[in-house]
Amino acid sequence: RPPWFSIKDGLWTISRAINDFQPDVILAFSWGGGLALWLLAERRWRGPTLLLAPTVKAMACVACRALPRFPTPSALAPVHVFHAHHDGFCPESQVAELSAAGCELHLCDDNHVLLRRQTVEEIHSCLKQLLSLSPVENRDGEDSS
């Protein structure tokens, strides 16, 4: 029970943060990336999403749960997943499942922390692209159009 509780608690915490802050994009790493995938599956978040080494398969395993079922790709804004070839926490088997769910996969010659220069540059470019899809607002909330 404790692992599933920690996932449900994380989903509750993130859902509250989304409601409070209303982000344009969610960027999540590792455990947070797994939680973001559950949010997408439960349709608690439908906006642009950037996931860095999401540990969703490991989370499902320790919680004795199946992987979350994702909505059809057309029901979601773009979901980009960065997955390293040498990642001991994210098995290669989740690549096919995430791809089949409509996620755009970026396979990197890197490890779980995704800190190689080429990987960081690709993440940066992807984040800029996702932010360009969001409504343009100033940080103080005024519309800039």
N, C-alpha and C positions, 0 to 999 in steps of 0.2 A: 503493500500500500504506500509506503513513504515515497518511492520514486514517482508514482502517478500523482500523489498529492503535490509534489514539488512542481510538476508540469502544470497541473490545474491552477496552483497558486501563481505560477509565472504567467499563465494566460490571463488571469484576473488582473494582475499587476500591470501587464502591458496594455490590456484593454482599457483600464482606467487612464493610463498615460496617453493613449491615443485619443480618448474622449477629452482629456484636459488640454492637450497640446495641439491636436489636429494637425499632425505632420503631413508634409507633402510627399515624403518618401520614408520608408522604413529601411534602415540598414542594420543588419543583425549578424553577429558572429557566433559560431560554435553552438553552444546551448541555446543562446538567443535566436540563432538561425533556425534551430529546430522548433522553438516556440513560435517563431514567425510563420513557419510552415503550418503548424496547427491552427494559428489564427486564420490563415488563408483558407484552410480546409473547413473551418467552422464559419467562414464568411464574416468574421469579426473585423477583418481588414481586407480591402479590395484594391488598394492603391498600389502605385509602383513600389517594388520591393527589390532590394539588393541583399543577397544572402552570401555570407562568406563562411565557407566550410561548415554548413549546418549539420549538426550531429543527430539528425532526426532518426536515423536507423538505430543508432546506439540508444537513444532515449526510448524508443519504442521497445527495444529489447529489454532494457532494465525495468521498464514499467509493465512488462508482459502484455503489451498492447500491439495491435497491428499498426502499420503506418497509417497516418491520417489519409482520408480519401479527399482528393482535391477536386474542386469544381472544374468544369470544362474550361480550357484555356481562354475562350472568348469571354468568360464571365469575370475575368480578372484583368487588371492593368498588367503591364510587363513585370515578370518575375525573373531576375537574373541570379544565377547561382555560380559562384566561383568554387571550384572543386580541384584540389591538388592531387596529383598522381601519387605522391608519397605521404599520404595522410593516414596515420594510424587510427584516427578517430572517426573518419568518414569512409566507409568501405566503398570500393568501386561499384558494387552492386546497386548503390542508391543512385548512381548516375542515370542508368536506364529508366528507373522509376520516376525520377524528377523530370527527365526529358519527356517521357510519355505523358506526364501531367501538364506539359506545356511550358515548363520552365526553360529559359534560354541558358544553356550550360556553357561555362567558360572553363575549359580544362587547362590547368596550369602545371608547369614543371616546377613544383614548389612543395612545401610541407604544410601542416595544419595552420601555422601562423600567417601564411601568405605574405611574406615580407620581401620576397625577391623584387628587384627593381621593376622588371617587366610586368610582374603581377600587379604591383602597386599602381603602375601607370595605366594598366587596363582597368583596374577597379576605379581609379580616378575618372577616366574617360566614361565609363559606364554610369557612374554617379552623376556626372555632368549631364549626360543624355537623359537620365530619368528625371532630374530636376527641371530640365527644359520642358518636360511634359506637364509639369505642375503649374497651377495658376501663379502668375508673377505678382508677388506682393513685397512691399518693403518690410523690414523686420518689425516696424512698429505697427503693422497691420493695415496700412493704407494701400489701396490698390494703385499701382503705378501706371495704369492706362489712362 
